[in-house]
Amino acid sequence: MKISALQYYLKSINTLLRGVKNPGVVLSLFLRRSTKYAARVNLKSGETFMVFSLMDLWILKETLLDRQYEQVSLPLQDGWTIVDIGAALGDYAVWAAKQTPHGRVVAVEPFPPSVSLLRSNVDKNHVYNVEIFAGAIAASSGITSLKVEKGSIVQNSTAVGQKSGQVVEVKTASLDDLFAKYAIKKCDYLKLDCEGGEYEIIFTASEQSLAKIDRICMEVHDGMTRHNRKDMIMFLEKSGYQTRLTLNPVHADLAYLYAEKTSHKKENA
């Protein structure tokens, strides 16, 4: 393991222990990695989540303690419409809903066990402005195959290049159809964490749908499809966004990509 990776993991463990009210659950999941029954994680910031694995806990850290999805020029504003594609256990959806009590959050998650956990975590945190679409976003509406890692709530993928894991059939909607279904005339913030599915979602969206989206934050995955982060950056910049990339400190094939309409960047300057 590289020294930089070791430093990152040690810092991350410290972040978890400092950010969680019941640090015993952190140690328990590190020892067992996963559990048959959901474990309760109480954050010092006030949120409560049920999780099943160390990976679930790590996602909570990245979203709510590292705040990886907040690296655009303007923080979430009350009244915004936020779309969370790849909502998984509901970490970002819950946090975003609490920041925008007069706004709305549309949380998209295809994997049935994850949808159940998402609903549970939304209820436990007493947020009432989250709407849930139990399906995947794809090029068109219909049915697709979701590749599922055994025992995993997160990291499931509709990406064509995914070969391993079990497969379940899930319904799909295009981004255009999702916006129509939820009457989204303007998406102030689009968050994507869909394990390689981001390329199909963004590249097949209509110009009309892209015009509605002011800000985007996504985890981009190289090596899962024929596309890579450079393709995404080129596409978004041609579509009128200014982009910024933050590399993953451990995994070379992962990065966070932030995009904001150039007009908004000028307004906020």
C-alpha positions in Angstrom: 0.0 0.0 0.0 1.3 3.4 -0.9 2.1 5.8 1.9 -0.4 8.3 0.5 -3.2 5.7 0.6 -2.2 4.6 4.1 -2.4 8.3 5.2 -5.8 8.6 3.6 -7.2 5.5 5.3 -5.8 6.6 8.7 -7.3 10.1 8.3 -10.6 8.6 7.2 -10.8 6.3 10.3 -10.1 9.4 12.5 -12.8 11.3 10.6 -15.3 8.5 11.3 -14.5 8.2 14.9 -14.8 11.9 15.4 -18.0 12.2 13.4 -20.0 9.3 14.9 -21.7 9.4 18.3 -21.5 5.7 18.7 -18.0 4.8 17.5 -18.3 1.2 18.7 -20.3 0.5 15.5 -17.4 1.8 13.5 -15.0 -0.6 15.1 -17.5 -3.4 14.8 -18.0 -3.0 11.1 -14.2 -2.7 10.6 -13.8 -6.1 12.3 -16.7 -7.8 10.6 -16.9 -5.8 7.4 -20.6 -6.6 7.0 -23.5 -7.8 9.2 -26.7 -9.7 8.5 -28.7 -7.2 10.5 -28.7 -3.5 10.0 -26.5 -1.5 12.4 -27.5 2.0 13.5 -25.0 4.8 13.0 -25.7 8.1 14.8 -23.8 11.0 13.5 -22.8 14.0 15.6 -24.4 16.3 13.0 -27.8 14.7 14.0 -28.5 12.2 11.2 -29.2 8.5 11.9 -28.6 5.8 9.3 -29.0 2.0 9.3 -26.2 0.3 7.4 -25.1 -3.2 6.7 -21.5 -3.0 5.8 -18.2 -1.2 6.1 -18.7 0.1 2.5 -22.0 1.6 3.6 -20.2 3.3 6.4 -17.5 4.6 4.1 -20.2 6.1 1.8 -21.6 7.9 4.8 -18.1 9.3 5.6 -17.5 10.5 2.0 -20.9 12.1 1.7 -21.6 13.6 5.2 -18.2 13.9 6.8 -15.9 14.6 3.9 -18.7 16.5 2.1 -17.5 15.3 -1.3 -20.7 16.5 -3.1 -20.4 20.1 -2.0 -17.5 21.2 -4.0 -19.3 23.7 -6.3 -19.2 27.4 -6.0 -22.6 27.7 -4.2 -23.8 25.5 -1.4 -27.3 24.0 -1.5 -30.0 26.7 -1.2 -33.4 26.3 0.4 -36.0 26.0 -2.3 -33.8 24.1 -4.7 -34.8 21.0 -6.7 -32.2 18.3 -6.2 -32.0 15.0 -8.1 -30.0 12.2 -6.5 -29.3 9.4 -9.0 -27.8 6.4 -7.2 -29.3 7.3 -3.9 -28.3 3.9 -2.3 -29.0 4.0 1.4 -30.2 7.6 1.3 -27.2 9.4 2.8 -27.1 12.3 0.3 -30.9 12.5 -0.1 -31.4 12.9 3.6 -28.7 15.5 4.0 -29.8 17.5 1.0 -33.4 17.4 2.2 -32.4 18.8 5.6 -30.5 21.6 3.9 -33.5 22.5 1.7 -36.6 22.1 3.8 -38.7 24.2 1.4 -37.1 22.5 -1.7 -37.5 19.0 -3.0 -35.2 16.0 -3.5 -36.0 13.3 -6.0 -34.0 10.2 -5.0 -33.4 7.5 -7.7 -32.4 4.0 -6.7 -33.0 0.7 -8.6 -31.9 -2.1 -6.3 -35.0 -3.2 -4.2 -33.1 -3.9 -0.9 -31.4 -0.5 -1.2 -34.8 1.2 -1.9 -36.1 -0.3 1.3 -33.1 0.9 3.3 -33.4 4.3 1.6 -37.1 4.6 2.7 -36.2 3.5 6.2 -33.4 6.1 6.5 -35.6 8.9 5.1 -38.3 8.0 7.7 -35.7 7.8 10.6 -34.5 11.3 9.9 -37.9 12.8 9.7 -37.5 14.4 6.3 -40.6 14.9 4.3 -39.5 16.5 1.0 -37.9 13.4 -0.5 -39.6 11.6 -3.4 -38.3 8.2 -4.4 -38.2 6.7 -7.9 -37.5 2.9 -7.5 -35.7 2.4 -10.8 -32.6 3.2 -12.8 -31.9 6.1 -15.2 -30.9 4.9 -18.6 -31.1 5.8 -22.3 -34.8 5.0 -22.5 -37.6 3.9 -20.3 -38.1 0.1 -20.0 -36.3 -2.7 -18.3 -32.5 -3.3 -17.8 -30.1 -5.6 -16.0 -28.6 -4.4 -12.8 -25.3 -6.1 -11.8 -25.4 -6.7 -8.1 -22.4 -7.5 -5.8 -23.5 -10.2 -3.3 -24.4 -8.6 0.0 -23.9 -5.1 -1.2 -26.4 -2.2 -0.8 -24.1 0.2 -2.8 -21.8 -0.2 -5.8 -24.4 -1.9 -8.0 -24.3 -1.0 -11.7 -26.2 -1.0 -15.0 -23.0 -0.2 -16.9 -22.6 -2.4 -20.0 -19.0 -3.3 -19.2 -19.9 -4.9 -15.8 -19.4 -8.6 -16.1 -19.3 -9.9 -12.5 -22.0 -10.3 -9.8 -25.6 -11.4 -9.8 -28.1 -9.8 -12.2 -31.6 -8.5 -11.3 -34.1 -6.9 -13.7 -35.1 -3.3 -12.8 -37.2 -0.7 -14.5 -35.7 2.3 -16.1 -36.5 5.8 -17.1 -34.6 8.2 -19.3 -33.6 11.5 -17.7 -36.1 13.2 -19.9 -38.9 10.9 -18.6 -37.8 11.3 -15.0 -38.0 15.1 -15.3 -41.5 14.8 -16.9 -42.7 12.3 -14.3 -41.8 14.6 -11.4 -42.6 17.8 -13.3 -39.0 19.1 -12.9 -38.8 22.3 -14.9 -35.4 23.2 -13.3 -32.9 21.0 -11.6 -30.7 23.1 -9.4 -28.4 20.3 -8.5 -27.9 16.8 -10.0 -25.8 14.3 -8.0 -24.8 11.0 -9.7 -23.2 8.0 -8.1 -24.1 5.1 -10.4 -21.0 3.0 -11.0 -20.4 3.7 -14.6 -24.0 4.4 -15.5 -23.3 8.2 -15.6 -22.1 8.0 -19.2 -25.3 6.6 -20.6 -27.4 8.9 -18.4 -25.7 12.1 -19.4 -24.8 11.3 -23.0 -28.3 10.3 -24.0 -30.1 13.2 -22.2 -31.8 15.6 -24.5 -30.6 19.2 -24.9 -33.8 20.3 -23.3 -33.1 18.2 -20.1 -29.5 19.4 -19.9 -30.6 23.0 -20.2 -32.6 22.5 -17.0 -29.6 21.3 -15.0 -27.6 24.1 -13.4 -25.0 22.1 -11.3 -23.7 18.6 -11.4 -21.6 16.5 -9.1 -20.8 12.9 -10.1 -18.4 10.2 -9.3 -16.8 9.2 -12.7 -15.6 5.7 -13.3 -13.0 4.8 -15.8 -12.6 1.2 -17.2 -16.3 0.2 -16.7 -17.5 1.2 -20.2 -15.8 2.4 -23.4 -16.0 6.0 -22.1 -13.8 7.7 -19.5 -13.7 11.0 -17.5 -12.1 12.9 -20.4 -15.1 12.0 -22.6 -17.4 13.3 -19.9 -15.5 16.5 -19.4 -15.5 17.2 -23.1 -19.2 16.6 -23.4 -20.1 18.8 -20.5 -17.9 21.6 -21.5 -19.4 21.5 -25.0 -22.8 21.6 -23.3 -22.0 24.9 -21.5 -20.6 23.7 -18.2 -17.3 24.6 -16.5 -15.8 21.5 -15.0 -13.4 20.6 -12.2 -12.0 17.2 -11.4 -10.9 15.9 -8.0 -8.9 12.6 -8.1 -9.6 9.7 -5.7 -6.6 9.5 -3.3 -6.5 5.7 -3.6 -8.2 4.5 -6.7 -6.8 5.8 -10.1 -10.0 4.8 -11.9 -12.3 7.0 -9.7 -12.7 10.8 -9.5 -15.3 13.4 -8.5 -16.3 15.6 -11.4 -18.0 18.9 -10.7 -19.8 20.9 -13.4 -21.6 24.2 -13.3 -23.2 26.2 -16.0 -20.8 28.9 -17.1 -23.5 31.6 -16.7 -23.9 30.7 -13.0 -20.2 30.7 -12.3 -20.1 34.3 -13.6 -23.1 35.3 -11.5 -21.5 33.9 -8.3 -18.0 35.3 -9.0 
